[in-house]
Amino acid sequence: MTTKITFIGAGSVVFTQGLLADLFAYPELSEVHVALHDIDPERLRTAHAAAGRIAETRGAKPVLTAHADRREALAGADFVINMVQIGMGEAARVDFDIPARFGVKQTIGDTLGVGGIFRALRTFPFLRELGEDIAQVCPQAWLLNYTNPMAMNVQYLSETLGPDRVVGLCHSVYWTVHDLAKLLEVPLSEVAYHAAGINRQAWILRLEHQGADLYPRLAELAEDPQLRRRVRFDMFRRLGYYPTETSEHSSEYVPWYLGHESEIERLRLPIGAYLDVVAENEAEYERTRQAVERDEPLAVEGTNEYAPQIVHSIVTGTPRTVYGNVLNRGLIPNLPATGAVEVPCLADATGIQPTRVDALPPQLAALNRTYLSTTELVVRAAIEDDPRHIRHAAMTDPATAAALPVERIWELCDEMVRAHGDALQPGLRETLGS
């Protein structure tokens, strides 16, 4: 029976291309059925045409179908890969512009903070509909989620869809180890590592080369004057463990950096950096669209993303370890059981099995619990239809709380609700005043 993989939000053409390049590199997956879905007809046509080019370049012969109707795309799927961004670049710009007027600085704004909170709230209604469709037309499918904010979305999906076949995927652990191996001048293939925590605030708990601990060498490098001017190395020097996300991301999840101009300068933090990413993504899509229309060659590059590896492992029974975001339920004993955590997972013919991790060092768990407190309140706002919890989430968010007094936090949330109101579930559209 042909394996069916459904891409939701396939109009994220560049990301779709990378995943397909990885999928079609496996001979065992060269004849799968790939169903592409997007609500934008032009982007869907571009994704479909690009998929055909990639398959031809890889020598694969998949069944490729394009669907404006989501349930049609999902029917009978074995795997569902979700990469939808509700509101696209326009909404992301609002997420930066309004907080900036209140004096709240953000670099990426898609995980925590005011930007992350409202990205989640406008994504949840879509996730509920997606979960209902999956339950009805492909209940045995694995849902592999790439849509941010990861921890909020995985917790919400798990509570509404059921926890056992929802896994959130992010490349931060892999690329952190990749970059550390390069910095330490050791072959990546010879590095053994173990990480755990929460998405974009996980920690490298063990880093070894041929049995030797690499952390002492990393600590020596951390004294380099230029590396000391990076948030990740600043956190490593003070906490004793290296975080698994970029300095731009990491700065947003703690109260120590973005609220201080001196720290922004010292650590070279690019305020509003994500808006440049948005602009580049839009430009890259346009280049791809034009290349397809002109029948020009497309670059076919692999991504080392986890979704193709998981599909290959489950379909062929090839065991491998990936890092996934799943409900905690005791996997990390000193983090909340209901939160989404990022842990090693075994993927094989039986599916995806998360690995239990020892309790985190207390300083790391403390930061993770703060992060998950904000996440929990955002999820509760949606599930309980309680607009006050939006404000409670912003009050507990470290970077927002460090920048604003509580009355201004509530005023900011009102402005964001007014700006994004149509995308929010009706019960959350109320403005409450300060």
C-alpha positions as CSV (number, residue, x, y, z in Angstrom):
1,M,0.0,0.0,0.0
2,T,1.4,3.4,-1.0
3,T,2.5,5.7,1.8
4,K,0.6,9.0,1.7
5,I,2.2,12.2,3.1
6,T,0.1,15.3,3.3
7,F,1.7,18.7,3.4
8,I,-0.5,21.4,5.1
9,G,0.7,24.9,4.2
10,A,2.6,23.6,1.2
11,G,2.7,27.1,-0.1
12,S,5.7,27.6,2.2
13,V,7.4,26.6,-1.0
14,V,11.1,26.8,-0.1
15,F,10.6,24.8,3.1
16,T,8.4,22.3,1.2
17,Q,11.2,21.9,-1.4
18,G,13.8,21.1,1.2
19,L,11.6,18.4,2.9
20,L,10.8,16.8,-0.5
21,A,14.5,16.8,-1.5
22,D,15.2,14.9,1.7
23,L,12.2,12.5,1.2
24,F,13.0,11.7,-2.3
25,A,16.7,11.0,-1.5
26,Y,15.5,7.8,0.2
27,P,15.0,5.1,-2.5
28,E,12.3,3.5,-0.3
29,L,10.3,6.7,-0.5
30,S,10.7,7.4,-4.2
31,E,7.1,6.3,-5.0
32,V,5.1,7.7,-2.1
33,H,2.0,9.8,-2.6
34,V,2.6,13.4,-1.7
35,A,-0.6,15.5,-1.3
36,L,0.0,19.2,-1.2
37,H,-2.5,21.6,0.3
38,D,-2.6,25.4,0.6
39,I,-5.4,28.0,0.6
40,D,-3.4,30.2,-1.8
41,P,-4.0,28.9,-5.4
42,E,-0.8,30.5,-6.8
43,R,1.4,29.2,-4.0
44,L,-0.1,25.8,-4.4
45,R,0.5,25.7,-8.1
46,T,4.1,26.8,-7.5
47,A,4.6,24.1,-4.8
48,H,3.2,21.4,-7.1
49,A,5.4,22.4,-10.0
50,A,8.5,22.6,-7.8
51,A,7.7,19.2,-6.3
52,G,7.7,17.7,-9.8
53,R,11.1,19.2,-10.6
54,I,12.6,18.0,-7.4
55,A,11.3,14.5,-7.9
56,E,12.7,14.4,-11.4
57,T,16.1,15.7,-10.2
58,R,16.2,13.0,-7.5
59,G,15.1,10.3,-9.9
60,A,11.9,9.7,-7.9
61,K,8.5,8.8,-9.2
62,P,6.0,9.8,-6.5
63,V,2.4,10.5,-7.0
64,L,2.0,14.3,-6.6
65,T,-1.4,15.8,-6.1
66,A,-2.4,19.4,-5.3
67,H,-5.6,20.1,-3.3
68,A,-7.4,23.3,-2.4
69,D,-9.7,21.2,-0.1
70,R,-7.9,20.2,3.1
71,R,-10.0,17.2,3.9
72,E,-9.4,15.8,0.4
73,A,-5.7,16.2,0.9
74,L,-5.8,14.5,4.3
75,A,-8.0,11.6,3.3
76,G,-6.1,8.3,4.1
77,A,-2.9,10.1,5.0
78,D,-0.2,8.2,7.0
79,F,1.7,11.4,7.8
80,V,0.6,15.0,8.0
81,I,3.3,17.6,8.0
82,N,2.0,21.0,9.2
83,M,3.9,24.2,8.4
84,V,1.1,26.8,8.2
85,Q,1.7,30.4,9.2
86,I,-1.6,32.1,9.9
87,G,-1.5,35.7,8.7
88,M,1.9,35.3,7.0
89,G,4.2,38.3,6.9
90,E,1.5,40.9,7.4
91,A,0.6,39.5,10.8
92,A,4.2,39.1,11.8
93,R,4.8,42.8,11.1
94,V,1.9,43.7,13.3
95,D,3.4,41.5,16.0
96,F,6.5,43.7,15.9
97,D,5.1,47.1,15.2
98,I,2.5,47.4,18.0
99,P,4.8,46.1,20.9
100,A,7.6,48.4,19.6
101,R,5.3,51.4,20.0
102,F,4.9,50.3,23.7
103,G,8.7,50.0,24.1
104,V,8.8,46.2,23.9
105,K,11.8,45.0,21.9
106,Q,11.7,41.7,20.0
107,T,14.2,39.9,17.8
108,I,12.2,37.0,16.4
109,G,8.8,37.2,18.1
110,D,7.4,33.7,17.2
111,T,7.9,31.7,20.3
112,L,7.3,33.6,23.6
113,G,6.7,37.3,24.2
114,V,3.8,39.3,22.8
115,G,4.5,38.1,19.3
116,G,4.6,34.4,20.3
117,I,1.4,34.8,22.4
118,F,-0.6,36.3,19.5
119,R,0.9,34.0,16.9
120,A,-0.4,31.1,18.9
121,L,-3.8,32.6,19.5
122,R,-4.5,33.2,15.8
123,T,-3.1,29.7,15.0
124,F,-5.2,27.7,17.5
125,P,-8.6,28.0,15.6
126,F,-6.9,26.5,12.6
127,L,-5.2,23.8,14.7
128,R,-8.6,22.8,16.1
129,E,-10.1,22.4,12.6
130,L,-7.0,20.5,11.4
131,G,-7.3,18.2,14.4
132,E,-11.0,17.5,13.8
133,D,-10.3,16.8,10.1
134,I,-7.5,14.3,11.0
135,A,-9.7,12.6,13.5
136,Q,-12.4,12.1,10.9
137,V,-10.4,11.2,7.7
138,C,-7.0,9.9,8.7
139,P,-7.2,9.1,12.5
140,Q,-4.1,6.9,12.4
141,A,-1.8,9.5,10.8
142,W,1.2,10.9,12.6
143,L,0.9,14.7,12.8
144,L,4.4,16.2,12.5
145,N,4.1,19.9,13.4
146,Y,6.6,22.6,12.3
147,T,4.3,25.6,12.9
148,N,5.4,28.0,15.7
149,P,5.1,28.7,18.6
150,M,6.0,25.1,19.0
151,A,5.5,24.5,22.7
152,M,2.1,26.3,22.7
153,N,0.9,24.6,19.5
154,V,2.0,21.1,20.6
155,Q,0.3,21.4,24.0
156,Y,-2.9,22.8,22.4
157,L,-2.9,20.1,19.7
158,S,-2.3,17.4,22.2
159,E,-5.2,18.6,24.5
160,T,-7.6,18.9,21.6
161,L,-6.5,16.0,19.3
162,G,-5.0,13.5,21.7
163,P,-1.3,13.2,22.7
164,D,0.0,10.0,21.1
165,R,0.4,10.9,17.5
166,V,1.4,14.6,17.7
167,V,5.1,15.4,17.6
168,G,6.6,18.9,17.1
169,L,9.8,19.2,15.1
170,C,12.5,21.8,15.1
171,H,16.1,21.8,13.8
172,S,17.6,23.7,16.7
173,V,19.3,20.8,18.5
174,Y,20.8,19.4,15.4
175,W,22.2,22.7,14.1
176,T,23.5,23.7,17.6
177,V,25.6,20.5,17.7
178,H,26.6,20.9,14.1
179,D,27.9,24.4,14.8
180,L,29.6,23.4,18.1
181,A,31.4,20.6,16.3
182,K,32.7,23.1,13.8
183,L,33.7,25.6,16.4
184,L,35.5,22.8,18.4
185,E,37.1,21.5,15.2
186,V,35.9,17.9,15.6
187,P,33.9,15.8,13.0
188,L,30.2,16.0,13.6
189,S,29.9,12.3,12.9
190,E,32.2,11.6,15.9
191,V,30.3,13.8,18.4
192,A,27.9,12.1,20.9
193,Y,25.4,14.4,22.6
194,H,22.3,14.5,24.8
195,A,19.9,17.4,25.0
196,A,16.6,18.1,26.7
197,G,14.4,21.0,27.8
198,I,11.8,22.8,25.9
199,N,11.7,24.0,22.3
200,R,14.2,26.8,21.7
201,Q,15.2,26.6,25.4
202,A,16.6,23.1,25.5
203,W,20.1,22.5,26.8
204,I,23.1,20.4,25.7
205,L,23.5,18.2,28.7
206,R,26.3,16.0,27.3
207,L,28.8,16.8,24.5
208,E,31.6,14.3,23.9
209,H,34.1,13.4,21.2
210,Q,35.4,9.8,21.3
211,G,34.4,9.6,25.0
212,A,36.0,12.8,26.0
213,D,33.9,15.6,27.5
214,L,34.0,18.6,25.2
215,Y,32.6,21.1,27.7
216,P,36.0,22.1,29.2
217,R,37.2,23.0,25.7
218,L,34.0,24.9,25.1
219,A,34.4,26.8,28.3
220,E,37.9,27.9,27.2
221,L,36.5,29.2,23.9
222,A,33.8,31.0,25.8
223,E,36.4,33.4,27.1
224,D,37.1,34.7,23.6
225,P,36.1,38.4,23.6
226,Q,34.0,38.0,20.5
227,L,32.1,35.0,21.7
228,R,31.5,36.7,25.1
229,R,29.4,39.1,23.0
230,R,26.9,36.5,22.2
231,V,23.8,35.7,24.4
232,R,24.3,31.9,24.1
233,F,27.8,32.1,25.4
234,D,26.8,34.6,28.1
235,M,24.1,32.1,29.3
236,F,26.5,29.2,29.0
237,R,29.1,31.0,31.2
238,R,26.5,31.7,33.9
239,L,24.4,28.6,33.8
240,G,27.0,26.0,33.0
241,Y,25.1,24.5,30.0
242,Y,24.8,25.6,26.4
243,P,21.3,26.5,25.0
244,T,20.1,25.0,21.8
245,E,18.8,28.1,20.1
246,T,20.4,31.1,18.5
247,S,21.3,34.2,20.6
248,E,18.5,36.1,18.9
249,H,15.9,33.6,20.0
250,S,17.4,33.0,23.4
251,S,17.5,36.7,24.4
252,E,13.6,36.8,24.2
253,Y,13.0,34.1,26.8
254,V,14.7,35.7,29.8
255,P,14.4,39.2,31.3
256,W,18.1,40.1,31.3
257,Y,18.9,41.4,27.8
258,L,16.3,43.1,25.6
259,G,15.2,45.6,28.3
260,H,18.6,47.1,28.5
261,E,20.2,49.2,25.7
262,S,23.6,48.4,27.1
263,E,23.0,44.7,26.8
264,I,21.6,45.1,23.3
265,E,24.8,46.8,22.3
266,R,27.1,44.5,24.2
267,L,25.5,41.4,22.8
268,R,24.9,42.7,19.3
269,L,21.2,41.9,19.4
270,P,19.4,42.7,16.1
271,I,16.0,44.1,17.1
272,G,13.3,43.1,14.6
273,A,15.6,40.6,12.9
274,Y,12.6,38.3,12.0
275,L,11.2,41.0,9.7
276,D,14.3,40.6,7.5
277,V,13.6,36.9,7.4
278,V,10.1,37.5,6.4
279,A,11.2,39.8,3.6
280,E,13.8,37.2,2.4
281,N,11.2,34.4,2.5
282,E,8.9,36.5,0.4
283,A,11.7,37.2,-2.1
284,E,12.8,33.6,-2.2
285,Y,9.2,32.5,-3.0
286,E,9.0,35.0,-5.8
287,R,12.3,33.7,-7.3
288,T,11.0,30.2,-7.1
289,R,7.7,31.1,-8.7
290,Q,9.5,32.9,-11.6
291,A,11.9,30.0,-12.1
292,V,9.0,27.6,-12.3
293,E,7.1,29.8,-14.8
294,R,10.3,30.2,-17.0
295,D,11.1,26.5,-16.8
296,E,14.4,27.3,-15.2
297,P,16.4,24.8,-13.0
298,L,15.6,24.8,-9.3
299,A,18.2,24.2,-6.6
300,V,17.6,20.8,-4.9
301,E,19.2,20.9,-1.5
302,G,18.6,18.6,1.5
303,T,17.7,20.1,4.9
304,N,18.5,17.4,7.4
305,E,15.1,18.0,8.9
306,Y,13.6,15.4,11.1
307,A,10.2,14.8,9.3
308,P,11.7,12.9,6.3
309,Q,13.9,10.9,8.7
310,I,10.8,9.9,10.8
311,V,8.8,8.9,7.7
312,H,11.7,6.8,6.6
313,S,12.1,5.1,10.0
314,I,8.4,4.3,10.4
315,V,8.0,3.1,6.8
316,T,11.2,1.0,6.7
317,G,11.7,0.1,10.3
318,T,15.1,1.8,10.3
319,P,15.7,3.0,13.9
320,R,17.1,6.4,14.6
321,T,17.1,9.1,17.3
322,V,15.5,12.4,16.6
323,Y,14.5,15.3,18.9
324,G,10.8,15.8,19.2
325,N,8.4,18.0,21.1
326,V,5.7,16.1,23.0
327,L,3.6,16.4,26.2
328,N,5.9,15.9,29.2
329,R,3.9,13.5,31.3
330,G,6.9,12.7,33.4
331,L,9.6,12.6,30.7
332,I,11.4,15.5,32.5
333,P,10.3,15.0,36.1
334,N,11.1,18.5,37.4
335,L,9.0,20.2,34.6
336,P,5.2,20.5,34.5
337,A,3.5,17.3,33.3
338,T,1.1,19.1,31.0
339,G,3.8,21.2,29.2
340,A,5.4,20.3,25.9
341,V,9.1,19.3,26.3
342,E,11.8,18.6,23.7
343,V,13.5,15.2,24.3
344,P,15.3,12.5,22.3
345,C,12.8,10.2,20.6
346,L,13.3,6.8,19.0
347,A,11.7,6.5,15.6
348,D,11.2,3.0,14.1
349,A,8.5,0.8,12.7
350,T,6.4,1.1,15.9
351,G,6.2,4.8,15.6
352,I,7.8,7.6,17.8
353,Q,8.7,6.8,21.4
354,P,9.9,9.7,23.6
355,T,12.7,9.1,26.0
356,R,12.5,9.8,29.7
357,V,15.3,12.2,30.9
358,D,16.7,12.7,34.3
359,A,15.7,15.8,36.2
360,L,17.3,18.9,34.7
361,P,19.9,20.9,36.7
362,P,17.8,23.3,38.9
363,Q,18.9,26.5,37.2
364,L,17.8,25.1,33.8
365,A,14.5,23.8,35.1
366,A,13.7,27.1,36.7
367,L,14.0,28.9,33.4
368,N,12.0,26.2,31.6
369,R,9.2,26.4,34.2
370,T,8.9,30.1,33.6
371,Y,8.7,29.6,29.9
372,L,6.0,26.9,30.4
373,S,4.0,29.0,32.7
374,T,3.5,31.5,29.9
375,T,2.7,28.7,27.5
376,E,0.2,27.2,29.9
377,L,-1.7,30.4,30.2
378,V,-2.0,31.0,26.5
379,V,-3.4,27.5,26.0
380,R,-5.8,28.0,28.9
381,A,-7.0,31.2,27.4
382,A,-8.0,29.3,24.3
383,I,-9.4,26.2,25.9
384,E,-11.3,28.1,28.6
385,D,-12.2,30.9,26.2
386,D,-10.9,33.4,28.9
387,P,-9.5,36.7,27.5
388,R,-8.0,37.5,31.0
389,H,-5.5,34.7,30.5
390,I,-4.0,36.4,27.5
391,R,-3.1,39.2,29.9
392,H,-1.9,36.8,32.5
393,A,0.4,35.2,29.9
394,A,1.9,38.5,29.0
395,M,2.4,39.4,32.6
396,T,4.4,36.2,33.2
397,D,6.4,36.5,30.0
398,P,10.0,37.4,31.1
399,A,10.9,39.9,28.4
400,T,7.5,41.7,28.4
401,A,7.3,41.9,32.2
402,A,10.9,43.4,32.3
403,A,9.9,46.1,29.8
404,L,6.5,47.3,31.0
405,P,4.4,48.0,34.1
406,V,1.3,45.9,34.4
407,E,-1.2,48.5,33.2
408,R,0.8,49.0,30.0
409,I,0.9,45.2,29.5
410,W,-2.9,45.1,29.6
411,E,-3.1,48.1,27.2
412,L,-0.7,46.4,24.8
413,C,-2.8,43.2,24.9
414,D,-5.9,45.3,24.1
415,E,-4.1,46.8,21.1
416,M,-3.0,43.4,19.9
417,V,-6.5,42.0,20.2
418,R,-7.9,44.9,18.2
419,A,-5.3,44.3,15.5
420,H,-5.7,40.5,15.3
421,G,-9.3,40.3,16.3
422,D,-10.7,38.6,13.2
423,A,-8.1,35.8,13.5
424,L,-8.9,35.1,17.2
425,Q,-11.7,32.8,18.4
426,P,-14.7,35.0,19.2
427,G,-14.5,34.7,23.0
428,L,-10.9,36.2,23.0
429,R,-11.7,39.3,21.0
430,E,-12.8,41.3,24.0
431,T,-10.7,44.3,25.1
432,L,-10.5,44.6,28.9
433,G,-8.8,47.9,29.6
434,S,-6.1,48.3,32.2
